[in-house]
Every structure is written in C-alpha cells, then in structure tokens.
Amino acid sequence: METNFDAIKLAVEAATGGKNTVLFDDLGNPSIMVRIPKFKISDVIQGGSNSVHPAFIVNGVEKDEIFISKYQNIVVNDRAYSLPMQDPKVYIDFDTARKACENKGKGWHLMTNAEWAAIALWCKKNGYFPRGNNNYGSDVSYPHEKGVETYKYDGKAGRIGTGSGPVTWAHDGSNSGIFDLNGNVWEWVGGLRLVDGEIQVIADNNAACDADMSANSSHWKAIDKSGNLVAPKSANTLKLDYTVDPGTVNTGKGVPKLVTALAHQQTTDDPYAAGQFEDMTADGSITPPEILKALAIYPDGTKANHGDYIYMRNKGERLPFRGGGFGDSSNAGLFALYLNGPRSNTWDDLGFRSALSLWD
C-alpha cells in the first residue's frame, strides 16, 4: 500500500510540475495538497513593506513554503483529508474542525486566516478571481459552469463534489490550483476573531502550530492604531462598528467601519453589519495599518470591483469563516468574511480545510 501511495505522490508531482503533492498524516493516509512558496507583503499589496507575509512566519521563524488542502476536507475517523470528488464535511463547529486537522500529526492545522489572506491577495495581485459554486451548483455569473451535485437544497443543487467544477474554480485557473475558495461551503479559519467588536489575532501564523485558540487563551492579541499587537481591551485598539444604531431587528445594517471606540454596539444578537468588503472605511483618526490589509481584514486600497461581502456582529465572541456558500451568489468570493457567529455554529454550507506548515 505504501508503494502505491508513493507512486501516486510521484505521479501528482510530475503532472503538476511540483505545484501539487500528496502528503501523509501520521497514520500514513494521503491528502492532496498545493504548495505555496514564501512571498513578501510587497509582492501582493501595492506599496506594501518588504516584510515576509505573516502566513510564512511561525514562532518567529520564516518558512519557505506552506501546504494548503487542494480540496475542502472530508473527515474520516476524526481526521481531515483533502481528496477529490467528495461531499465536503459540514455541520462541524470550529473546535471540532480544528481538532480534526490537528489529529493528523505535527504541523497539520486548520487553515489559518493568515494563509487564506495570503492566497486571496496573491490572486488579486495576479488579476485572477476564481469562480465557483455560489449559485446552487453553478457560478452566478457563468451559469454554464457547474460541479457534480452531492447534496440537494430545497429542491435545487446545493453542495458539489470537491474539485468537480472547471479549472476556473481553482485559485490560479489551472488544474494545479486550490479549488472551491469561492462558494460551495464556507470555511472556518483559525487565528482571528472578534470579541465585542475588538479585532483579535494570533501573531503571524502561530495559529498553525498548536496555539491555544480557546476563548480564554492568552495567545489572542488586539491591534493598536500603529499595527502593534497588544493585550486585549487595551486603550484605542482597532474594532469593527456599525455606522448606524443597529437596533434589535435581524437584518443587515450596512458595511462595518474600522474604529477605536464603539459608537453603536449592539445589545442583542439579532442585527448584523453586511456590505461589500471593498467598501469598508475607517474613522478619520485611523490610518489602517498594514497588518489588517495583509490579513485581508481591511481592503488594501486597490479596488477590484468584486462584490465579496463582509458580515459582522460586535457583541460577544465571533469566529470567522471565509469564501461563501452554495447560495451566496455574488456576495461569495476570496475576500468574503463572516464574523457573525459563535464557534459553535454548524450549517449545511459550513466546512473547512486543513493545511500543513513544518515547524520545530
């Protein structure tokens, strides 16, 4: 069996010029992964610094590469796997998804927000925005593009088999790319959250190395106006707020705004902010720091006129998922960010993918 797996690994690498590989967990079970080489912030953000993108820094050490699941994951025996033509695992909460990745062995982890942001920014810089299953089995703007249905929703196609869509649904427009980052199922990501509107992150890509992401973890840090990581609830940390009184009705109240002090904190869980990510603005006293742009929490300043939505609630702990689901239409996409729900959320269009970063 190991010989067969070795042959498959070599075949995958040969077919993709080394862009894809087959990596094995500590039980010897395979996942198909995409290699993402290290790059700088300036490589993906116009006017950005020459610092290495945080996705490639783990515990202060630069990594030459990270490996991202080519496909949204399934779960077998409490372990996550990246395999083609599968119905992705859904109805899974944040901590269960994280554990399914970490169960695979050292270096395996829930894909982090830093890693997702790195890929999204790379795509934008290279002028390619992958399409996907965001309109019940097809792409909303290209309805002839379809995947293979694996789940029906309300009499229509819902989820599709992982990687079953055309190459336009891969992050680089090729068969060697990462599939389904736009639509099919939203994806939990690690290392980012809101707490009462305050943006909190785990430094660099440390969320890739077994960092504690529990609600009371000391690894969570807020961000000040200069982009420094500081203790949560410090003075003048960056937060997301409504631009109007949110009230108590369960409806969207416009795109969230970057602030240092909440003027419109919600009092019930019902209302939410919603709007195009690229339309976000900041309070006049704030120059949005580079870290927010590098982590795709705030737009980088160059509009691509994509409709990807950001959603937000500023009451309680809110854990993120990315990309959009099968019914999110033009709101889905690389920069779609959902900061509405608790870590206990489970939906029929909410899944995840694992990643691997080698560390000591």
PENORMO-V88155 format. One line per field, one symbol per residue. phi: phi as a letter, one per 40 degrees, with the letter a starting at -180 (. if undefined). A space follows every 10 residues. Layout:
phi: ???
This chain:
phi: .cccccccdc cccccbggcb abbbccbgcc bcbbcbcdac dccbbdgccc ccddcbbbfg bcbcabbbdc bdcbbbfgbc bbbcgbcccb fbcdcccdcc cccchdgcac dccccdcdcd ccccccgbbc cicbafgbcc cbcccbbccb abbfgbcbcb cdgccccccc cbgbcccccg cbggbdbdbc gaabbfgccb bbdfbcccbg ccbcdbcccc bcbcccgccb cdgccgccbb bccbccgbcc acbgccbcab bcbbccbbcc cacaicdccc bbddcbbdcd dccccfcacc hbcbfbcdcb babbbgcbcc bbghbcbcfc ccidccbbbb bcccdabcbb baacabbcac
